[in-house]
Amino acid sequence: MWLPLEVDPQATYPVQVAMSVPRKKFKKAVNRNRIRRLMREAYRINKHRLYQELQLEEEQYAIMLIYTAVEELPLKQIEDSIQNIIRRFLHQRSEKPVR
């Protein structure tokens, strides 16, 4: 889920990201925190693609990432998912509605 923001010239980053892991699927906080750490690491490794594209066009967005898998996935799978999300976001954002 993403939301465009008003451009703030004082902002140092073009994207604000929040990550959520549901308590209903992962009862123990230890497990939720580990998954959140893996998600943050996968995002950190791949955010450069997102930043390059958005800084060129001077756009800012808020993005919410929600973990929907039933079990804890390895970092490689989470990273692949984050790459796919970034790719889809950039593609959908660039499509301009035809009037």
LINKA-V820415 format. One record per residue. N is the residue number from 0. D_LAST is the distance of its C-alpha to the last C-alpha in whole Angstrom. Layout:
N	D_LAST
N	D_LAST
This chain:
0	24
1	22
2	21
3	20
4	22
5	23
6	24
7	28
8	30
9	33
10	32
11	34
12	31
13	28
14	28
15	30
16	31
17	33
18	34
19	36
20	38
21	39
22	43
23	43
24	43
25	45
26	47
27	49
28	48
29	49
30	47
31	44
32	45
33	45
34	42
35	40
36	42
37	41
38	38
39	38
40	40
41	37
42	35
43	37
44	38
45	34
46	32
47	33
48	30
49	27
50	29
51	29
52	25
53	24
54	27
55	25
56	22
57	23
58	22
59	24
60	23
61	26
62	26
63	29
64	31
65	32
66	35
67	35
68	38
69	41
70	43
71	44
72	42
73	44
74	42
75	41
76	39
77	37
78	37
79	35
80	33
81	32
82	31
83	29
84	27
85	26
86	25
87	23
88	22
89	21
90	19
91	17
92	16
93	15
94	12
95	9
96	6
97	4
98	0
